Amino acid sequence: MPDTEVIGPGRGLADPSFRMAVSRGHIEGWTSYRKYGRVDLDNVTPMRDCWEFGGVSFGDLDYTYPADGTAPITHFSSSSALDTGPILIEGCDINGVLVQQIPNIVGQTKTALTTPLWRCFRAFYLESAASFVIGTTGLQGDFYVYTDSAVVAGVPADAEVRTYIGAGQNQTLQAFSTVPADQTGFLVWARSAIEKRGAASITIEAWVRGFGMAPRLADSGSLSATGTSVFEETGILIQSIPEKTDIIIRAQADTPDTSYAARYDIFLADNDRL
C-alpha cells in the first residue's frame, strides 16, 4: 500500500476502512485525534468546562479563550525544580494554524514558548523513563502553560492558566479543542461518563463558537449515577465544524464530590479536499 492516498469528498466517513486509513496517516489531507478530559464538580459549582483545572480542588475556573487575532499564551513551567526534559505543547497560533512545539522544561523557571498561542488544548511529557511505575515516573510537579504573568515557584495565578497537567499524569485532561485554520472537522464518536459512588446526576452541555461569533449551545443531556451513567454516540455529525471553531464540553452536578469525564474523536480534512 502506498504511504498516502489522495482522495476527494466522495469517500464516506462511515466506512471503517477509511477511518482506519486516516488514523494510520494513509489518506493525504486527512488526520484524526481523540480529545478527553475530566472535571471534579460540586453541587454549589456552576456549569464548568471539562478540564481538570476547572475542578473544585484546583482553580475552579472555566477555560479562558483569548480574543481572536491575539496570541497571549506565551510561557510554561513546573511547580517542581526536578522536572526537566521535552514536552509537546499543541495549539493554534495567532492565525489559527495548528502548531506543535517541543520545548524543554526547566523546572520552576518561567520559560517562553517558541511560538505564542491563541489556543492551547493539549500537552504531554516526552521524557524517557527507565521503569514503568504509574504516578512515580515523569512529571514530579504540576505543569502549567499560561499568559505572560508573574509566577511563584513555577506556579502562575489561577486565572492565567491555559493548560494544566497534574503531577504524575504526564498528559492534559482537557475536553475542549479548536478546529485549525484551513481544515474542517467531523465528530465521529463521543462518550460521557459520571463518576460517583452513590446517587448523583450531571447536566451536560456541548457548545461551539465559530470564529468571530458568540458561543452557541449545540447539544445537552444528563447522566445519573443510579441510572444511565455512561452515554456513547457513534456516527457522523451532520453539520461539519468549520475552521477556527471552538468545541467546548461543560457539566454541572447536583451532588458534591462528583466527577464527569468526556471524550470524543474528530476527523480533520484539509479544506481543499472537500
KOLMARTI-149785 format. One record per residue: residue in one letter; x, y, z of N, C-alpha, C in turn. Coordinates in steps of 0.1 Angstrom, whole numbers, plus 5000, padded with zeros to 4 digits. Each point is the difference from the previous one (the first is absolute). Layout:
BEGIN
AXYZXYZXYZ;...
REM end
This chain:
BEGIN
M500949885000499150125000500950125000;P499750114992500850125000499950075014;D501050095002500050075013498850085002;T499550074989498850085001499249984987;E498750025002499049994989499350144999;V499950054988499350124998498649984996;I499050065008498649974997499350135000;G498850004994499150125001498949975010;P498950085000499049995010499149884998;G500249924990499049894998500149895010;R501249975006500149895009499350035013;G499249915005499250025011500749995014;L499850095009500549995013499549885008;A498849954996499449885007500849874996;D500850014990500849884996501149975010;P499949885008501149975010501449994994;S500149954987501349994994500650144998;F499150104996500550134998500550065013;R499249985011500450065013501349945004;M500249874998501349945004501150064992;A499850024987501050054991500450145004;V499050085004500350145005500850005013;S499649915009500749995013501449964998;R500349924990501449954997500850104991;G499350114996500750104993500249974985;H499149914995500149964986499150084990;I499250095005499250084991500550145000;E500550054989500550134999499050115003;G500350095008499150115003499049975011;W500149895007499149965011500849965012;T499650045012500549965012498949975010;S500449945012499049985010500650015014;Y499250035010500550005013498949985010;R500449965012499049985011500350105011;K498950065005500150105011499349945012;Y500550015011499449955012500450095012;G499150005010500250085012499149965011;R500250065012499249985011500050125009;V498950015008499950115009499349955013;D500550045012499449975013499050115003;L498849975003498950095001499450005015;D499450115003499350015013498650054997;N499049975008498750054997499850155002;V501050075006500050155001500850064988;T500649924992500850054989499150024988;P500050114993499250014988500549914988;M499450014989500449924988501550034998;R500849904998501550024999500549934987;D500950064993500749944989500749875005;C500149904991500549875003501650004998;W500650065010501549985001500449995015;E501049945003500349965014500250135008;F500550104995500350125008498750075003;G498949964994498750065003499349945013;G500749895005499549935012500050085012;V499149975010499950075012501250005009;S500949904998501249995008501250064992;F499850064988501050064993499650154998;G500150054988499750144998498550045001;D499149904998498650025000499650114991;L500549994987499850104990499749944987;D499250074992499849974986501350034993;Y500149944988501250034991499850154995;T501150074999499950144995500549994985;Y499150044991500350004986500550144996;P501350014996500550144996499250054988;A500150134999499350074989500549964986;D499250004990500549974986501050104996;G501049954993501150094995501050035010;T500049925011501150025011500649875002;A501250005007500749885004500750025013;P499250015011500650045013500549885008;I499849874995500549895007501549984997;T500950035009501450024996501049935009;H499749945012501049955008499549875007;F501049935006499749875007501049985011;S499649925009500949965011499449895008;S500849945009499549905009500150055015;S499249945008500150035015501249935006;S500649914993501149925006501350044993;A501150025008501350034994500649884994;L499449885003500649874995499549974985;D499150084995499449974987500950064989;T500549924991500750044989499649914988;G500550044988499849914989498950064990;P499849934989499150054990498649985003;I499250094995498549995002499450054987;L499049934994499350044988498850095005;I499950124994498950095002499450034987;E498749984999499250014988498950115001;G499950084990498950104999500050074987;C499450125000499950084988500750135002;D500750054989500750125001499050124998;I500550124999499250124999499149994987;N500349934990499249984988499249885000;G500049925011499249885001500649884994;V501350014996500749894994500549905011;L499849874998500449905010501550015002;V500550005012501450015004500349895010;Q501049924997500549915010501550045003;Q500350025013501350045003500549915012;I501349985000500649915010501150075007;P499750095010501050065007500549915012;N501050045007500549935012499550085013;I499549925009499650055013501350035008;V500050125007501250045008499550015014;G499549905006499550005014499050115002;Q500250085010499150115004500250134992;T501049994991500350134992498950034990;K499650125000499050054990500750004987;T499549924990500749994987499050034989;A500550074990499250054989499849894990;L498749994995499749914988500850054988;T500349914991500650034987499050094992;T498849965000498950074993498950045009;P499750125003498850045008498849944994;L499049975009498849934995498750095003;W499149984991498650055001499149905008;R500249874997499449895007501049905004;C499849945012500949895004499149895006;F500049884993499049905004500649865003;R501449984999500649885003501450015004;A500549925010501449995003500349875006;F501149944997500449885006501649985001;Y500449945011501449995003500749894991;L501250034995500749914991501249945006;E500450035012501349955005499949845002;S501149944997500049855001500249965015;A499549885003500149965014500649855000;A500849975010500749875000499049905006;S499050045008499049915005498650044998;F499149915001498650034997499249995014;V499950125006499350005013499050124999;I498749974998499050114999500050095012;G500150134997499950105010501350045007;T501149924997501350035006501150034989;T499749984988500950034989499550124992;G500850084994499650114993499950135008;L499150084998499950135007499849985015;Q500850075008499949995014499150115006;G499950114992499250115005498850034990;D499250105003498950044991500750094989;F499549984988500550074988499050104995;Y500450124997499150104996500550074987;V499050034991500350094989499150125002;Y500550124998499350125005500450134993;T499350105003500350134994501250065007;D500550114994501250065006499750075013;S500249935011499650055013501049955010;A499950065012501049965011499749865004;V501149935005499849865005500750005014;V499649915008500649975013500449865001;A501349975000500549865000499449924988;G499950074988499549944988498549994998;V499350065010498549994999499450144997;P499350014989499350134997498750025008;A499550125000498650025005499049914993;D499049955007499049914994499450064987;A499750135000499350064989500950014987;E501349985002500950014988500249864994;V499649895006500249874995499249974987;R500649944990499349974988500249854996;T500949935007500249864998500649945013;Y499649895005500449955013500249844999;I501149955006500249865002500349985014;G499249915006500349965014501249925002;A500750015012501249935003499849854997;G500949944993500049854998499149964989;Q499250094994499049964989500750004986;N500850104998500850014988499250044988;Q498750035001499150034989498950095004;T499650094992498950095003498749925000;L499050045008498749955000499050114997;Q499950044987499350124996499149964989;A498649995002499149964990499550124992;F500950084995499750114991501050014989;S499750054989500950014989499550114990;T500950024990499750104990500449954987;V499150004990500349964986501050094994;P501149964996501150094995499550074987;A500750114997499850074987500249914988;D499350024990500149934987499649855001;Q499249965011499549875001498650005005;T499349894997498649985005499949885008;G499350005011499949895010498749934998;F500149875004498849915000500149915012;L498950015009500049935012499549864997;V500749895003499649874996499749915012;W500450045012499749925012500150085012;A499149985010500050085012499549915012;R500650025012499649935012500150095012;S499049995008499950075013499849905011;A500650035012499849915011500050085013;I499249955010499950065013500849915010;E500850055009500849935009499650035014;K499249915007499550035013499649875007;R500449985012499649895008498850045008;G498849984995498850055006499150074990;A498950055005499150074991500550144996;A499950034987500450134995499550014986;S499850124995499750024986500850124995;I500250014987500850104994499350054987;T499950134999499550064988501250044991;I499949964987501250024991499550094988;E500950094996499850084988501250004991;A499750004987501150014990499750144993;W501150085000499950134993501050014989;V499750084990501050034989500050154999;R501250054996500250144997500750024987;G499350054990500650034987500950125002;F501050014991500950115001499350144998;G500250085010499450135000498550005004;M499549895005498649985003499849995015;A498850015005499749975013499849855002;P500449945012499849865002498549964999;R499749884995498649955000499949865004;L498949975007499849875005499749904989;A500849894999499849914989499349875004;D500049975013499449875004500050015016;S499149925005499949995015499549865004;G500249965012499549875005500349995015;S499849885005500249975014500549865002;L500649985012500549865004499649995015;S499849875004499749975014500849895005;A500650015012500849895005499149885004;T498750025001499149895004499249954988;G500250074988499349964988501049984989;T499850094990501050004988501250075004;S501149935003501250065005501050034989;V499849944988500850024988499250024988;F500350104992499350024988501150004988;E499749924990500949994989499250024987;E500650084991499450024987501049974989;T499649924990500949984989499250044987;G500850054991499350054988500750134995;I499450074991500650124995499250125003;L500650105005499350135002499550054986;I498750024998499550044987500750134995;Q500150105009500650124996501549995002;S500850054991501450015001500450115010;I501250005005500550095010501050094993;P499750134997500950084992501350035007;E501050044993501350045005499950115011;K500949995009500150095011498750015009;T499349885001498949995008500449935013;D499650065012500349945013498949905003;I500449885006499149905005500149995015;I499050025007500050025015499049905006;I500549925009499149915008499950055014;R498850015006499850055013499049915008;A500150015013499249915009499750075013;Q498949955006499750055014499449895007;A500349985013499649895009499050055010;D499149915005499150035010500449955014;T501249945001500549945012501550035001;P500550025012501550025002500849884996;D501350024998500949894997499649924989;T499650064989499649934988500950044988;S500449904992500950034989499349974987;Y500450074990499549984986501249984991;A499849904991501149984990499450004986;A500750064990499550014987501149964990;R499749944989501049984989499250004987;Y500850034990499450004986501149994990;D499649954988500949984989499650104989;I501050074995499850094989500949974988;F499450004988500849994988500150144994;L501250034995500250134994500449984985;A499450084992500349994985500550144996;D501150004992500450124994498950064991;N499750125001498950064993500049984985;D501249994994500149974986499749864996;R499749915010499649864997498549995000;L499350105003498549995001499450074989;
REM end
